[in-house]
């Protein structure tokens, strides 16, 4: 039996910023957070989420500025610290202290930023199509 995806869920992750997310699986199972790339939205993971629902609470948010999540007007609201803060707010708001992360493209950069900023909250990181920031920096220099 394939697990159903639950869409249309919202969580205020910081004052005035609400993220939309979809999930599969049951809360209480380990949290597996899927972070989409640019210019995608949670739907990039729609075919993947049900495959993890038997062991995980698989959650795919729309990042700030994408799809059904809030879209602050100020460009400075999209800097990495704010976006990482959104992910931390989502993790905490879902009732978790730690999670595993699967990320892709721009979401991969955020996954790396989250793991570097808060390693104690990231159990494992899978980054698809996004190199480690130091390796990327070295390659550009």
Secondary structure as UniProt FT lines:
FT   STRAND          6..14
FT   TURN            15..16
FT   STRAND          17..24
FT   TURN            27..28
FT   STRAND          30..35
FT   TURN            38..39
FT   HELIX           42..45
FT   HELIX           46..49
FT   HELIX           50..52
FT   TURN            53..55
FT   STRAND          56..61
FT   TURN            64..65
FT   TURN            67..68
FT   HELIX           75..78
FT   HELIX           80..93
FT   TURN            94..95
FT   STRAND          99..104
FT   HELIX           106..117
FT   HELIX           119..121
FT   STRAND          122..128
FT   HELIX           133..140
//
